[in-house]
Amino acid sequence: MTNQEIIDKLLNGEMKLYQVDKQVDAKDATDIRREFLEQKYSIDLSNISNYSIDMERASARNIENSIGVLQLPMGIAGPLKINGEFCKREVFVPLATSEGALVASINRGASAITASSGANSRVISDIMTRAPAIKCEGAVDALKIKQWFIDNFSQLKEIAESTTSHGKLLKIDPILIVGNYVYPRFVFSTGDSMGMNMVTIASEKILDKLASETTATHLALSGNVCVDKKPAAINIVEGRGKSVIADILIPKEIVEKKLKTTTDSIVEVNIAKNLIGSAASGSLGFNAHYANMVAAIFLATGQDAAHVVEGSLGITTAENRNGDLYFSVNLPDLPVATVGGGTGLEVAHEGLEILGVAGSGKAKEFAEIVASTVLAGELSLVGAIAAGHLARAHQEHGRG
């Protein structure tokens, strides 16, 4: 069939979108689906059609029913000096966003941090989790299943690790019981991969063992105690992905020169906005806008954008130390990777290369960079609010 004959079948409902891939290669299938939309709705999708990625590779790993690409402006902030355990250098941070003023704000924070000898950043935990939902006859049986997981941990660890050359089952904790339902939280280390697929496959093998030795019923591979792609207190307390902290002591004169405000003003805004305001609203994120920085760097480096909802959890603190400003951010739940998933897409790989963290052995270094970038953006915004500059910045940069 010609491309137009396939498009006609799509228009007539004689063929499904996914069936196009069985007729032609991924590049042609992409063009056909896009042209189908153009003809069906009398629209022009020429910008979506303009791309440089390998669609054959992307269609095999990253996308279904492809029609082209999304383009976002990408900016750069820096230099940002980082004094990490894994990152000990200055970086320029690629940021993909459509929000005017964001890159400029992060750049201002990076300038203040670099002038103050750099951000101190550390990875304090590195885990990925999966927690299935298991149904038992009653509470007594649920307790027996909980004990089964405890008693058989060594064997379950061996089963799980047989599915991967990189993942390690560290513990099964907590094992929650609600009535006749059991939620064991499998905790893994996953190396430089973000690891969700890895721990899902390993967890399924554990559940096969459970089914062969008990009468419990496995209802869902994810029982929402993981907790994946949702804000949750358990992830703040226990951590998920990379748990990272970053802080800095900024001299009084730099606060006044770079941020155009005072240490006391920043401390008071942080208390009123990030701490009290967040508590009053029942927020799980006691911060000004972690999501802005996390989303922009995630999009620029091929991370799973849905994990922004987790990555934006965390608490900002600020203190006056003899006139100088102590400022910190903590990100207890930052799922990031430098291999696998979207990091293999050409543009994302280039973003990681700008940071010097493309490939294996770089995930913790990347996490320290993300935390330091969040520190820069958070510092700048809180400083702008304290100085009364927020509206002016958006008027200058966001409205053009």
C-alpha positions as CSV (number, residue, x, y, z in Angstrom):
1,M,0.0,0.0,0.0
2,T,1.1,3.6,-0.6
3,N,1.2,6.1,2.2
4,Q,-2.0,7.7,1.0
5,E,-3.8,4.4,0.8
6,I,-2.9,3.8,4.5
7,I,-4.0,7.3,5.4
8,D,-7.4,6.6,3.6
9,K,-7.8,3.5,5.7
10,L,-7.2,5.5,8.9
11,L,-9.7,8.1,7.8
12,N,-12.3,5.5,7.0
13,G,-11.7,3.6,10.3
14,E,-10.5,0.5,8.5
15,M,-7.1,0.6,10.2
16,K,-5.9,1.4,13.8
17,L,-3.1,3.9,14.4
18,Y,-0.8,1.2,15.9
19,Q,-1.3,-1.0,12.8
20,V,0.5,1.4,10.6
21,D,3.9,0.2,12.1
22,K,3.2,-3.2,10.6
23,Q,3.0,-1.8,7.1
24,V,6.0,0.6,7.0
25,D,9.1,1.5,9.0
26,A,9.0,3.9,12.0
27,K,9.9,7.0,10.1
28,D,7.2,6.5,7.5
29,A,4.7,5.4,10.1
30,T,5.3,8.7,11.9
31,D,4.7,10.7,8.8
32,I,1.6,8.8,7.9
33,R,-0.1,9.3,11.3
34,R,0.8,13.0,11.2
35,E,-0.5,13.4,7.7
36,F,-3.7,11.6,8.7
37,L,-4.3,14.2,11.4
38,E,-3.5,17.0,8.9
39,Q,-6.1,15.7,6.5
40,K,-8.7,14.8,9.1
41,Y,-8.7,18.2,10.8
42,S,-7.4,20.4,7.9
43,I,-4.4,21.6,10.0
44,D,-0.7,22.1,9.4
45,L,1.7,20.1,11.6
46,S,4.9,21.1,9.9
47,N,6.7,22.1,13.2
48,I,5.9,18.8,14.8
49,S,7.4,17.1,11.7
50,N,10.7,18.9,12.1
51,Y,13.1,16.6,14.1
52,S,16.5,15.1,14.2
53,I,16.1,12.1,16.5
54,D,16.3,8.5,15.3
55,M,12.6,7.7,15.2
56,E,13.2,4.0,14.6
57,R,15.1,3.8,17.9
58,A,12.6,6.1,19.7
59,S,9.6,4.1,18.6
60,A,11.2,0.9,19.9
61,R,11.9,2.3,23.3
62,N,10.2,5.6,24.1
63,I,7.0,6.3,22.2
64,E,4.0,4.6,20.6
65,N,1.9,6.0,17.7
66,S,4.5,8.6,17.0
67,I,3.7,11.7,15.0
68,G,6.9,13.8,15.5
69,V,8.4,15.8,18.3
70,L,7.7,18.5,20.8
71,Q,10.1,21.4,20.8
72,L,10.7,23.6,23.9
73,P,13.2,26.5,24.2
74,M,16.3,25.5,26.0
75,G,18.4,27.9,28.0
76,I,21.6,27.7,30.0
77,A,22.3,28.9,33.6
78,G,25.7,29.2,35.1
79,P,28.5,28.9,35.9
80,L,27.2,27.2,39.0
81,K,30.0,26.1,41.4
82,I,29.4,22.8,43.2
83,N,31.3,21.3,46.1
84,G,29.8,17.8,46.0
85,E,31.1,14.4,46.8
86,F,30.8,13.4,43.2
87,C,30.6,16.8,41.4
88,K,33.5,19.1,42.3
89,R,33.4,21.7,39.6
90,E,31.6,24.5,37.9
91,V,28.7,23.5,35.5
92,F,26.5,25.2,33.0
93,V,22.9,23.8,33.5
94,P,20.6,23.2,30.5
95,L,17.0,24.1,31.2
96,A,14.0,23.5,28.9
97,T,11.1,25.7,29.8
98,S,8.5,28.1,28.3
99,E,8.3,30.2,31.5
100,G,9.9,33.5,31.0
101,A,12.2,34.7,33.9
102,L,12.9,31.2,35.1
103,V,16.3,30.7,33.5
104,A,17.3,34.3,34.4
105,S,16.3,33.7,38.0
106,I,18.3,30.4,38.3
107,N,21.2,32.2,36.7
108,R,21.1,34.9,39.3
109,G,21.0,32.3,42.1
110,A,23.9,30.5,40.5
111,S,25.9,33.8,40.4
112,A,25.3,34.3,44.2
113,I,26.2,30.7,44.9
114,T,29.4,30.8,42.8
115,A,30.5,34.1,44.4
116,S,30.0,32.5,47.8
117,S,32.4,29.6,47.1
118,G,29.9,27.1,45.8
119,A,27.0,24.8,46.9
120,N,27.6,21.9,49.2
121,S,25.7,19.0,47.8
122,R,25.5,15.4,49.0
123,V,23.5,12.2,48.1
124,I,22.3,10.7,51.4
125,S,20.3,7.8,50.1
126,D,19.9,5.9,46.7
127,I,17.0,3.6,46.4
128,M,14.0,2.6,44.2
129,T,10.9,1.0,45.5
130,R,7.9,-1.1,44.4
131,A,5.1,-2.1,46.8
132,P,2.4,-4.5,45.6
133,A,-1.1,-5.0,47.0
134,I,-1.7,-8.5,48.3
135,K,-5.0,-9.8,49.5
136,C,-5.4,-12.4,52.2
137,E,-8.4,-14.2,53.8
138,G,-8.2,-12.0,56.9
139,A,-6.0,-10.1,59.3
140,V,-4.5,-13.3,60.8
141,D,-3.5,-14.6,57.4
142,A,-2.1,-11.1,56.5
143,L,0.2,-11.3,59.5
144,K,1.4,-14.7,58.3
145,I,2.2,-13.3,54.9
146,K,4.1,-10.4,56.5
147,Q,6.1,-13.0,58.5
148,W,6.7,-15.0,55.3
149,F,8.4,-12.0,53.7
150,I,10.6,-11.6,56.8
151,D,11.5,-15.3,57.1
152,N,12.3,-15.7,53.3
153,F,14.1,-12.5,52.7
154,S,17.4,-14.1,51.7
155,Q,15.8,-16.3,49.2
156,L,13.6,-13.5,47.8
157,K,16.7,-11.4,47.5
158,E,18.3,-14.1,45.4
159,I,15.2,-14.4,43.2
160,A,15.0,-10.6,42.6
161,E,18.6,-10.2,41.8
162,S,18.5,-13.0,39.3
163,T,16.6,-10.7,37.0
164,T,19.1,-7.9,36.8
165,S,22.9,-7.4,36.7
166,H,22.6,-4.0,38.4
167,G,19.7,-4.1,40.9
168,K,20.1,-5.2,44.6
169,L,17.2,-5.9,46.9
170,L,18.2,-4.1,50.1
171,K,15.2,-4.7,52.3
172,I,11.4,-5.2,52.5
173,D,10.3,-2.4,54.7
174,P,7.8,-1.3,55.8
175,I,5.3,-4.2,55.4
176,L,2.0,-2.5,55.9
177,I,-1.2,-4.4,56.9
178,V,-4.6,-2.8,56.4
179,G,-7.4,-5.3,57.2
180,N,-6.8,-8.3,55.0
181,Y,-4.5,-6.4,52.6
182,V,-0.6,-6.5,52.8
183,Y,1.7,-3.9,51.2
184,P,5.4,-5.0,51.3
185,R,7.6,-2.1,50.2
186,F,10.5,-3.7,48.2
187,V,13.6,-1.4,48.4
188,F,16.3,-1.7,45.8
189,S,19.5,-0.1,44.7
190,T,19.6,0.3,40.9
191,G,22.9,1.9,39.9
192,D,22.8,4.6,37.2
193,S,19.4,3.6,35.9
194,M,16.4,5.3,37.4
195,G,15.3,1.7,37.9
196,M,11.5,1.5,37.8
197,N,11.4,-1.1,35.1
198,M,14.2,-3.0,36.8
199,V,12.4,-3.2,40.2
200,T,9.0,-4.0,38.6
201,I,10.4,-7.1,36.9
202,A,12.3,-8.2,40.0
203,S,9.2,-7.7,42.2
204,E,7.1,-9.7,39.8
205,K,9.4,-12.7,40.3
206,I,9.1,-12.4,44.1
207,L,5.3,-12.4,43.7
208,D,5.5,-15.6,41.6
209,K,7.3,-17.2,44.5
210,L,4.6,-16.0,46.9
211,A,1.9,-17.5,44.7
212,S,3.6,-20.9,44.6
213,E,4.0,-21.1,48.4
214,T,0.9,-19.3,49.9
215,T,-2.8,-18.8,49.2
216,A,-2.5,-15.0,49.1
217,T,-3.7,-13.2,46.0
218,H,-1.5,-10.7,44.2
219,L,-3.9,-7.9,43.2
220,A,-1.6,-5.2,41.9
221,L,2.1,-5.0,41.2
222,S,1.9,-1.4,42.5
223,G,-0.3,-0.9,45.5
224,N,0.5,2.8,45.8
225,V,2.8,2.4,48.8
226,C,5.8,2.7,46.5
227,V,4.9,5.6,46.0
228,D,5.5,6.3,42.3
229,K,4.6,9.6,40.6
230,K,2.5,10.9,43.4
231,P,3.3,13.1,46.4
232,A,3.5,11.1,49.6
233,A,4.8,11.5,53.1
234,I,6.4,8.1,53.1
235,N,8.7,9.2,50.4
236,I,9.7,12.3,52.3
237,V,10.5,10.1,55.4
238,E,11.9,7.0,53.8
239,G,13.3,8.5,50.6
240,R,13.0,7.3,47.0
241,G,15.3,7.7,44.0
242,K,18.2,9.8,45.0
243,S,17.7,11.7,48.4
244,V,19.9,14.8,48.0
245,I,20.7,17.9,50.1
246,A,22.4,21.1,49.1
247,D,23.3,24.1,51.2
248,I,25.4,27.2,51.3
249,L,26.5,30.1,53.6
250,I,26.2,33.4,51.7
251,P,28.1,36.4,53.0
252,K,26.0,39.4,54.0
253,E,27.5,41.6,51.3
254,I,26.7,39.1,48.5
255,V,23.1,38.8,49.7
256,E,22.8,42.6,49.4
257,K,24.8,42.9,46.2
258,K,23.5,39.9,44.2
259,L,20.0,39.4,45.7
260,K,19.3,43.1,46.4
261,T,17.8,42.3,49.8
262,T,18.8,41.4,53.4
263,T,19.4,38.1,55.2
264,D,16.6,38.9,57.7
265,S,14.1,39.5,54.9
266,I,14.9,36.2,53.2
267,V,14.6,34.3,56.5
268,E,11.3,35.9,57.3
269,V,9.9,35.2,53.8
270,N,11.0,31.6,54.0
271,I,9.3,31.2,57.4
272,A,6.0,32.9,56.4
273,K,5.8,31.4,52.9
274,N,7.6,28.1,52.7
275,L,7.1,26.9,56.3
276,I,3.9,28.4,57.8
277,G,2.1,28.9,54.5
278,S,2.8,25.4,53.4
279,A,1.7,24.0,56.8
280,A,-1.5,26.0,56.8
281,S,-2.4,24.7,53.3
282,G,-1.5,21.1,54.1
283,S,1.2,21.1,51.4
284,L,3.7,18.2,51.2
285,G,6.3,20.6,49.6
286,F,7.6,23.2,52.1
287,N,9.3,25.2,49.4
288,A,8.8,28.0,46.9
289,H,9.2,26.3,43.5
290,Y,11.4,23.2,43.4
291,A,9.2,21.9,40.6
292,N,10.3,24.7,38.3
293,M,14.0,23.7,38.4
294,V,13.3,20.0,38.5
295,A,11.0,20.1,35.5
296,A,13.3,22.3,33.4
297,I,16.3,20.1,34.0
298,F,14.3,16.9,33.6
299,L,13.0,18.0,30.2
300,A,16.5,19.0,29.1
301,T,18.1,15.6,30.0
302,G,15.4,13.0,29.2
303,Q,14.2,12.2,32.7
304,D,10.6,10.9,33.2
305,A,8.7,14.2,33.5
306,A,6.0,12.5,35.7
307,H,8.5,12.2,38.4
308,V,8.5,15.9,38.9
309,V,5.6,15.4,41.3
310,E,8.0,13.5,43.5
311,G,11.1,15.4,42.8
312,S,9.5,18.7,43.9
313,L,8.9,17.4,47.5
314,G,11.2,18.9,50.1
315,I,11.9,21.6,52.7
316,T,13.8,24.9,52.4
317,T,15.5,26.3,55.4
318,A,17.1,29.7,56.0
319,E,19.0,31.1,59.0
320,N,20.7,34.4,59.9
321,R,24.2,33.5,61.0
322,N,25.8,36.7,62.2
323,G,24.4,38.6,59.2
324,D,25.4,35.9,56.7
325,L,22.6,33.8,55.1
326,Y,22.6,30.0,55.6
327,F,20.2,28.5,53.0
328,S,19.4,24.9,52.2
329,V,17.2,22.6,50.2
330,N,16.5,18.9,50.6
331,L,15.1,16.6,47.9
332,P,14.2,13.3,49.5
333,D,12.6,11.8,46.4
334,L,14.5,12.5,43.2
335,P,14.3,9.7,40.6
336,V,17.0,10.5,38.1
337,A,19.2,8.5,35.6
338,T,22.1,9.0,33.2
339,V,21.4,5.8,31.3
340,G,18.2,4.1,30.1
341,G,14.8,5.6,29.4
342,G,14.7,9.0,27.7
343,T,18.4,9.7,28.4
344,G,19.2,7.9,25.1
345,L,17.3,10.3,23.0
346,E,19.7,12.5,21.1
347,V,18.7,15.9,22.5
348,A,18.6,14.5,26.0
349,H,22.0,12.9,25.6
350,E,23.4,16.3,24.5
351,G,21.9,17.9,27.6
352,L,23.6,15.4,29.8
353,E,26.9,16.0,27.9
354,I,26.6,19.7,28.7
355,L,26.6,18.7,32.3
356,G,29.4,16.1,31.8
357,V,27.2,13.3,33.2
358,A,26.2,11.2,30.2
359,G,26.6,7.5,30.5
360,S,27.3,5.0,33.3
361,G,28.8,6.0,36.7
362,K,27.3,9.5,36.7
363,A,23.9,9.3,38.3
364,K,24.9,10.5,41.8
365,E,26.9,13.3,40.3
366,F,23.9,14.3,38.3
367,A,21.7,14.2,41.4
368,E,24.1,16.7,43.1
369,I,23.8,19.0,40.1
370,V,20.0,18.9,40.2
371,A,20.0,19.7,43.9
372,S,22.4,22.6,43.5
373,T,20.3,23.9,40.6
374,V,17.2,23.7,42.8
375,L,19.2,25.6,45.5
376,A,20.0,28.3,43.0
377,G,16.5,28.8,41.8
378,E,15.0,28.6,45.3
379,L,17.4,31.2,46.6
380,S,16.8,33.5,43.7
381,L,13.0,33.4,44.0
382,V,12.9,33.8,47.8
383,G,15.3,36.7,47.4
384,A,13.1,38.3,44.7
385,I,10.1,38.0,46.9
386,A,12.0,39.5,49.9
387,A,13.2,42.4,47.7
388,G,9.7,42.9,46.1
389,H,11.1,42.1,42.6
390,L,9.0,39.1,41.6
391,A,6.3,40.9,39.6
392,R,8.9,43.1,37.9
393,A,11.0,40.2,36.9
394,H,8.0,38.4,35.2
395,Q,6.9,41.6,33.5
396,E,10.4,42.1,32.1
397,H,11.2,38.5,31.1
398,G,7.8,36.8,30.9
399,R,5.8,39.2,28.8
400,G,8.4,40.3,26.3
